[in-house]
């Protein structure tokens, strides 16, 4: 069954759902957008978790990621949100997005093809990997497998290996950029990026595109003993 959300659920206003069902407690409702994402027990757990402060949460996967799924539902046939972007995802190395892959909330490309779309969709947090930082379109993105894998391949080495407590940001240990939802790439730039990815990892020089004029953000104080100078970030990355 394909998801058919009302406009309120589509934009994340679940309390204003136009087509709700009765919930499992008096006065509760089950928004239409939740029918395709979670069982009643999971909905109850998610709504209960909303009353907790971040400091009281211990399971970031069950709480934070369920919140993200509510706020950024992946609709079958929707287009990857990084399509056409030149500096997608932010982080130390923003990547060029795909050419317009359609996505669905399934696991694996084969399952996606059966639904008539290009790729499985992913709800991605970044450049702050903290799963409670659910700013849609800023830090929370609905993207295709290709974009998801490439972002992690380019940027994961710059994050601490151990995830901090859910109440804290999970930012890179080196200077990084915010996601840029506006700047697009040309056909020629796309071909340059594809040629870079096609090379063996050991043979790749530094990533060929760096944001110009964008604010480079510094790591949080105390998170790392070594901060790469802002004007020399990608020179340093190329030699690592």
Buried (B, 14 or more C-beta within 10 A) or exposed (E): EEBEBBEBBBEBBBEEBEEBEEBEEEEBBBBBBBBBBBEBEBBBBBBEBEEEEBEEBEEBEBBBBBBBBBBBBBBBEBBBBBBBBBBBBBBBBBBBBBBEBBBBBBEEBEEBBEBEBBBBBBBBBBBBBBBBBBEBEBBBBBBBBBBBEBBBEBBEBBBEEEBBEBEBBBBBBBBBBBBBBEBBBEEEBBEEBEEBBEEEEEEBEBBEBBBEEBEBBBBEEEBBEEBBEEEEBBEBBEEE
